[in-house]
Amino acid sequence: MKRIKKTNLKKSYVCLAVVAALGLTLSSPLSYARDITVTTDLSDKTYSVAKSDIVNVNAGGVIGNGSNSAVFINGGQLNINKQGEIRGMVTMYRKGIPAALNINEGVVKGSIYIHEEDIALAPIKHLTINKSTIIDNSGQLITVRRGYLNISGSEIINEQVGGLGIELQGNWPASVGAGIMNHITDSKVSVKGNTAIFNGYNNLSISGTEINVSGSGQFAIGLSAGAGIAEVDANTFLNKSKINSDGIGARFAGGKAYISGSEINAKGDSGITTVGGSLKLSEKSVVNANSDAIGLYVSYIDNNIIIDNSTINAENNASIVVAKDAVADIQLQNDASLTSGTNTILNVMDNATVNFGVDNSAISGGIAATENASLNVTLQNNSSFSGHTENVKSITIDEQSRWSVEKDSSASNVNNNGQIVFSSLTSTQRSLPFSRLDMENLSGNGSFAMRVEGASGDFLNVTETTQGKHTVYLSGSGSEGSDGYHLIHAKGGVADSFALSNGVVELGTYQYSLKQSNDDWYLTLGNDPKPDPTPDPTEPNSKPRTSTSTDAVLSMAAANQFIFDGEMQGLGKGGLNTHKGNNGNVWGRYLTNNTRIHTSGNAAFKLQQDGLQIGGDKTFELSSGALLAGVFTSYTDNTVKHARGGRSNIDSYALGVYLTYFDNIGYYIDSVIKGNRFNNDMKARMVNGDYATADYHQNAIGGALEAGYHYDITDAWFTEPYVRGSYFTAESKDIELNNGMKANTGNNRSARGELGAIVGTKFSLQNGSEIRPYARLAIEREFIKHNTVTINDTNDFNNNLSGNSGKYGAGVDININDNTSVYAEANYRQGGHVESPIMGNVGFRIAF
């Protein structure tokens, strides 16, 4: 008989100890046993301890020496309590006899094997592990076959390379196994080079648990529930857990797998592999397939996969690969996403059949299938797909969804009720290559957004049938277009199969229309809707209409001469008007001008000018009269409202000098020289709703010379006829718009002559103030007929603003006293190219 050593027994009883043929049996009741240590050399025996009642291993208690099996539970219950320890293998095996192993804050340094042979029985063998450690160096650490497992707050460690962590096997008939759920909660499972948790035909819930597989492991979690093997659906739930695997993250063969709020990191063949069955990722779960791992590998038939508000990332492989001959329904929904370092998010192999749906999600990357595979793609419920396709059987796009085509793509059948956008239409990505989309059949009533730059652009090719009405949205460009560019080939199309969204598209200098010729659609130059009513009989009856970008450049090129002129209006005689003041003077005025301009190049705009001028001068008395010399500076804010949409702004800064001579008999000569700095911010609205913009500055210089005679008709009435000439020139500037247009503004010049007179009266008030109201009548003429503006180094336009204008106005000067005066003037101007409903200024002058 082997020797039994007992230590620290309190109120304990041992009735009988015998050696059985299969080991040592403790048959006496030990219900009061505490702190038991049993050590014996059982290297030649199968079991160390067997018990058919209840055994408690409490603090300090140790069973087994680790060299062989420690405990065989032949029915009854073994409780390993706080700080209790088992060294060796624990086994529950006897058929049809209930048994339980409860480990509560204890340690097992060995493997656990639980097996019930009778598949007709509900689970009668239970393994519960709570806040404990199971560690060994064995082939299989924990095995539960047709038993019940509940692990919480524990650590399971198999240190043997190639050793398995936890194996669950069910294989119950439905009447027995339905509703049975095994649990692993808030725990950690670690293995080296094999599977951490394998679930065969069981229901298993894993929550708050970390699973680690180091080395070339197989997979962290495995589910096997193949058709014909078990009647019960095997369900695996992974909730708020984390998997780190040097092998496959999880492999599910049949059954149903639910992954929620969890993270899977894998470096082996794949992050997840399915072999039939169902898989759902939800609640922001993330699958990271590192190294060369596939994100999700789908094989066999009857795969039903849902990716809900979750992400699959593949570092150097495809996000999803569907194996040869496999059948799968794959649904992305609720902001699900796929990413791939190879830019392939779905790859379908030979003879596979896949229905791939995207619902309320945005994905980006390539979708490809082999020629003999069947891949059907559906975009619905505000979904978007950015990428290219290859050998796709069908693509269906609903009214709320969009496909952004990148690179050349193909699909047999396209039902488009949403948007198909070629390449990128943003101005920051105009360097992207153009795309070609090939399909056999087109249906639906959607839109195509395409891009053309010069003689190159996107191309749509429909080879078999064309049905429905499709809107073509062409992104406008500042680069020159190509008359007759072939945009679409669509066999079986009719006149209204395709139409431009805005009727025209702007490409460089001009607008273009979409014209059909048999099964092809071309871009051709559009005509000006307002041709010359009396055209030259030697010229065509209509001409192309300029683009809004062209009009904006012409308008901005012409605007600065009107800004300069507005700052000069009413500036005569240094703000003196009809009196020269004393030795030293300062003055200031506010000016406002509203001008409507229509150039000969058909560009039209409104100019609203508001600004301030201040100056100072000194009077030098001469024997024949007086000489006034002064300097001034000004700032005006100028808004250019383009007739075809958009508002530009020009800030004008100026510095000038003036010199005026007053003869004693009434003659005067007034001269002004002024330099300007224009800061231009152009923003014109294109027909597609985008804006053409440019920022640039220009320097300019100009001057005016005026001569007149002040004649007192009576003591109360006076007249002042005058003649005035002015000249202005701005530097030529090369500018580039954000839409790719290039332009040269040329040296904008203006040479104007003005002949007119003012007639007024004067009267004095009792306080000594003098008031002089007056009226003005004048005629202006612009002499410069050629101001050339060049668009895209190709097309020249003449901003011809020459012609006559009439000017009518009224004003008042008020000499408050000998040292102070105020004045105001308002004019109206009308000519062939210009109308100014209001040109006004109000100012003051102080002598000292």
Secondary structure, DSSP 8 states (H G I E B T S, - for coil): -------S--S-----EEEETTEEEE-S--TT--S-EE----TTSSEEEEESSEEEE-TT-EE--SSSEEEEE-SEEEEE-TT-EEESEEEE--TT--EEEEEES-EEES-EEEE---TTS---EEEEEES-EEEE-SSEEEEEESSEEEEES-EEEEEEET-EEEEEE----HHHHTT--EEEES-EEEEESS-SEEEESS-EEEES-EEEEESS-SEEEEEEE-TTT-SS--EEEEES-EEEESSEEEEEEESEEEEES-EEEE-SSEEEEEEEEEEEEESS-EEEE-TT-EEEEEEEEEEEEEEES-EEEESSS-SEEE-TT-EEEEEEESS-EEEETTSEEEEE-TT-EEEEEEES-EEESEEEE-TT-EEEEEEESS-EEEE-EESEEEEEE-TT-EEEE-SSEEEEEEEESSEEEES--SGGGTTS---EEEEEEEESS-EEEEEEETTEE-EEEEEEEE-S-EEEEEE-BSS---TTEEEEEETT--TTSEEETTS-EEETTEEEEEEEETTEEEEEE-B-SS--SS--TTS-S--B-B-HHHHHHHHHHHHHHHHHHHHHTT-GGGGTTT---SSEEEEEEEEEEEEEEE-TTS-EEEEEEEEEEEEEEEEEE-SSEEEEEEEEEEEEEEEEEETTS-EEEEEEEEEEEEEEEEETTSEEEEEEEEEEEEEEEEEEE-TTS-EEEEEEEEEEEEEEEEEEE-EESSSSEEEEEEEEEEEEEE---EEE-TTS-EEE----EEEEEEEEEEEEE-EE-TTS-EEEEEEEEEEEEE-----EEEETTTEEEE----EEEEEEEEEEEEE-SSSEEEEEEEEEEEESSEEEEEEEEEEEEEE-
